[in-house]
Amino acid sequence: MTDALLTELEFAFGATVFEALSEEISQEFLKGKIGVRTAIIHKPELFERAFIEILGEMGERILGCIWNSELRSKFSLDINLAYHEAGDLAKCIGALHARGNRISP
């Protein structure tokens, strides 16, 4: 799931912008201690907050679109695991952890 989310983000932004965004999140918000992929798995709330802080409302809309349109159907996830607003990425990933679904890849 994590790799699919990263792939969709890279597709949405293009490789150059995606790399710059990932580097900004990693260095400024994660203090270089963990990478973006690890943050999505273990600290999704931190990744989401960083992503939205950098991109604002558009970041929230992008995460919602990717989760609701791509990932939910790709992984046959329950309709209740939906992204509607900031904070939902962590809730959705937490629900997957609780159900024992694989977050990665």
KOLTIFI-629336 format. One line per 10 residues: their letters; for each residue x, y, z of N, C-alpha, C. Coordinates in nm, 3 decimals. Layout:
BEGIN
A> X/Y/Z/X/Y/Z/X/Y/Z  ...
***
This chain:
BEGIN
MTDALLTELE> 0.082/-0.119/0.000/0.000/0.000/0.000/0.087/0.125/0.000  0.189/0.125/0.081/0.277/0.242/0.089/0.343/0.270/-0.046  0.395/0.167/-0.107/0.459/0.186/-0.237/0.359/0.234/-0.342  0.237/0.185/-0.335/0.134/0.229/-0.430/0.103/0.377/-0.409  0.094/0.421/-0.283/0.069/0.563/-0.254/0.184/0.648/-0.308  0.307/0.606/-0.283/0.422/0.681/-0.333/0.426/0.685/-0.485  0.393/0.574/-0.547/0.389/0.569/-0.694/0.285/0.666/-0.748  0.168/0.668/-0.687/0.062/0.759/-0.731/0.102/0.906/-0.710  0.168/0.935/-0.600/0.216/1.072/-0.577/0.321/1.112/-0.680  0.412/1.020/-0.710/0.513/1.049/-0.812/0.449/1.070/-0.948
FAFGATVFEA> 0.348/0.992/-0.980/0.276/1.008/-1.107/0.206/1.144/-1.111  0.145/1.182/-1.000/0.071/1.309/-0.994/0.163/1.430/-1.009  0.281/1.424/-0.948/0.370/1.540/-0.946/0.481/1.536/-1.050  0.513/1.417/-1.099/0.631/1.402/-1.183/0.751/1.374/-1.094  0.850/1.309/-1.150/0.964/1.262/-1.071/1.041/1.375/-1.002  1.065/1.483/-1.071/1.146/1.591/-1.015/1.077/1.658/-0.896  0.950/1.692/-0.912/0.875/1.757/-0.805/0.854/1.660/-0.689  0.826/1.535/-0.721/0.806/1.433/-0.618/0.932/1.419/-0.533  1.047/1.412/-0.596/1.173/1.400/-0.522/1.198/1.522/-0.434  1.170/1.640/-0.486/1.188/1.762/-0.408/1.092/1.765/-0.289
LSEEISQEFL> 0.969/1.725/-0.311/0.869/1.720/-0.204/0.909/1.617/-0.098  0.953/1.501/-0.141/0.996/1.396/-0.049/1.115/1.442/0.034  1.209/1.508/-0.030/1.327/1.559/0.040/1.288/1.665/0.142  1.198/1.753/0.105/1.151/1.858/0.198/1.084/1.796/0.320  0.998/1.699/0.297/0.930/1.632/0.409/1.032/1.560/0.496  1.123/1.488/0.434/1.223/1.412/0.508/1.312/1.502/0.593  1.361/1.609/0.534/1.456/1.695/0.605/1.389/1.790/0.704  1.282/1.854/0.662/1.221/1.958/0.745/1.124/1.905/0.850  1.054/1.800/0.818/0.951/1.750/0.908/0.992/1.623/0.982  1.077/1.545/0.921/1.122/1.420/0.982/1.265/1.432/1.033
KGKIGVRTAI> 1.322/1.550/1.016/1.458/1.582/1.063/1.563/1.485/1.011  1.537/1.426/0.894/1.632/1.335/0.832/1.648/1.203/0.903  1.566/1.178/1.004/1.579/1.054/1.084/1.515/0.934/1.016  1.408/0.957/0.943/1.342/0.850/0.870/1.301/0.903/0.734  1.282/0.813/0.639/1.239/0.852/0.506/1.087/0.862/0.498  1.042/0.913/0.388/0.899/0.932/0.365/0.825/0.798/0.369  0.882/0.696/0.308/0.817/0.564/0.305/0.796/0.512/0.447  0.898/0.520/0.530/0.888/0.475/0.669/0.787/0.559/0.746  0.784/0.687/0.719/0.688/0.775/0.787/0.544/0.736/0.754  0.518/0.703/0.628/0.381/0.663/0.590/0.341/0.537/0.666
IHKPELFERA> 0.433/0.444/0.681/0.402/0.318/0.750/0.385/0.338/0.900  0.480/0.408/0.963/0.485/0.415/1.109/0.434/0.545/1.170  0.435/0.652/1.093/0.390/0.782/1.143/0.307/0.853/1.036  0.197/0.790/0.993/0.120/0.849/0.883/0.065/0.988/0.915  0.037/1.014/1.042/-0.015/1.146/1.080/0.091/1.253/1.057  0.218/1.220/1.081/0.327/1.314/1.059/0.348/1.338/0.910  0.347/1.231/0.832/0.360/1.247/0.686/0.247/1.333/0.632  0.124/1.302/0.672/0.008/1.376/0.622/0.015/1.523/0.661  0.049/1.551/0.785/0.059/1.689/0.832/0.164/1.765/0.752  0.279/1.703/0.727/0.385/1.767/0.649/0.338/1.793/0.506
FIEILGEMGE> 0.278/1.693/0.446/0.231/1.704/0.308/0.131/1.819/0.294  0.037/1.826/0.387/-0.064/1.932/0.381/-0.007/2.068/0.418  0.087/2.071/0.510/0.149/2.198/0.545/0.223/2.258/0.425  0.289/2.173/0.349/0.362/2.220/0.232/0.267/2.262/0.120  0.166/2.181/0.094/0.079/2.203/-0.023/-0.056/2.266/0.009  -0.088/2.280/0.136/-0.214/2.341/0.174/-0.334/2.255/0.139  -0.445/2.321/0.115/-0.570/2.251/0.084/-0.556/2.160/-0.038  -0.475/2.200/-0.133/-0.454/2.116/-0.251/-0.391/1.982/-0.213  -0.301/1.983/-0.116/-0.240/1.858/-0.070/-0.344/1.765/-0.010  -0.435/1.822/0.066/-0.544/1.743/0.124/-0.631/1.684/0.013
RILGCIWNSE> -0.661/1.762/-0.088/-0.743/1.714/-0.200/-0.671/1.605/-0.279  -0.540/1.621/-0.297/-0.462/1.520/-0.370/-0.461/1.388/-0.295  -0.435/1.392/-0.164/-0.437/1.269/-0.085/-0.574/1.202/-0.091  -0.679/1.281/-0.081/-0.814/1.227/-0.089/-0.842/1.161/-0.223  -0.802/1.227/-0.329/-0.824/1.172/-0.463/-0.748/1.042/-0.482  -0.622/1.040/-0.443/-0.542/0.919/-0.459/-0.598/0.805/-0.374  -0.631/0.833/-0.249/-0.684/0.728/-0.161/-0.819/0.677/-0.213  -0.910/0.769/-0.237/-1.048/0.729/-0.270/-1.063/0.674/-0.412  -0.984/0.726/-0.505/-1.000/0.684/-0.644/-0.908/0.570/-0.684  -0.788/0.570/-0.633/-0.689/0.473/-0.678/-0.668/0.359/-0.578
LRSKFSLDIN> -0.627/0.393/-0.458/-0.585/0.290/-0.362/-0.701/0.206/-0.310  -0.811/0.269/-0.280/-0.925/0.194/-0.226/-0.971/0.087/-0.323  -0.981/0.120/-0.449/-1.025/0.020/-0.547/-0.913/-0.079/-0.581  -0.791/-0.031/-0.591/-0.678/-0.118/-0.625/-0.660/-0.230/-0.523  -0.685/-0.198/-0.395/-0.667/-0.296/-0.289/-0.799/-0.349/-0.233  -0.909/-0.322/-0.304/-1.043/-0.369/-0.264/-1.072/-0.338/-0.118  -1.051/-0.214/-0.080/-1.073/-0.172/0.057/-1.219/-0.135/0.081  -1.261/-0.150/0.202/-1.396/-0.117/0.245/-1.426/0.030/0.215  -1.547/0.058/0.175/-1.591/0.194/0.143/-1.576/0.287/0.264  -1.580/0.230/0.385/-1.566/0.311/0.506/-1.425/0.361/0.528
LAYHEAGDLA> -1.327/0.302/0.461/-1.190/0.352/0.469/-1.172/0.460/0.363  -1.231/0.576/0.390/-1.230/0.685/0.294/-1.153/0.804/0.350  -1.099/0.881/0.260/-1.029/1.004/0.297/-1.120/1.120/0.265  -1.157/1.195/0.371/-1.244/1.311/0.351/-1.178/1.442/0.393  -1.088/1.433/0.493/-1.027/1.554/0.546/-0.894/1.521/0.612  -0.821/1.625/0.646/-0.693/1.607/0.714/-0.713/1.520/0.838  -0.623/1.426/0.856/-0.632/1.332/0.967/-0.681/1.196/0.925  -0.745/1.189/0.808/-0.803/1.063/0.763/-0.699/0.962/0.714  -0.586/1.009/0.663/-0.484/0.914/0.617/-0.438/0.827/0.733  -0.409/0.890/0.845/-0.366/0.814/0.963/-0.476/0.719/1.011
KCIGALHARG> -0.600/0.764/1.006/-0.712/0.679/1.047/-0.725/0.559/0.955  -0.715/0.582/0.825/-0.727/0.473/0.727/-0.613/0.372/0.743  -0.492/0.421/0.757/-0.378/0.332/0.772/-0.386/0.259/0.906  -0.429/0.329/1.010/-0.449/0.265/1.140/-0.552/0.154/1.134  -0.661/0.176/1.059/-0.764/0.074/1.044/-0.709/-0.047/0.969  -0.624/-0.024/0.870/-0.562/-0.134/0.797/-0.469/-0.214/0.889  -0.393/-0.144/0.972/-0.307/-0.213/1.070/-0.392/-0.300/1.162  -0.500/-0.243/1.212/-0.587/-0.315/1.306/-0.648/-0.439/1.242  -0.680/-0.431/1.114/-0.739/-0.544/1.043/-0.634/-0.644/0.997  -0.509/-0.607/1.011/-0.402/-0.698/0.969/-0.371/-0.689/0.821
NRISP> -0.425/-0.589/0.752/-0.392/-0.571/0.610/-0.247/-0.528/0.598  -0.186/-0.566/0.490/-0.048/-0.524/0.465/-0.046/-0.380/0.420  0.030/-0.300/0.490/0.045/-0.160/0.453/0.149/-0.146/0.344  0.247/-0.232/0.346/0.354/-0.225/0.250/0.374/-0.363/0.188  0.391/-0.371/0.061/0.393/-0.264/-0.036/0.259/-0.216/-0.072
***
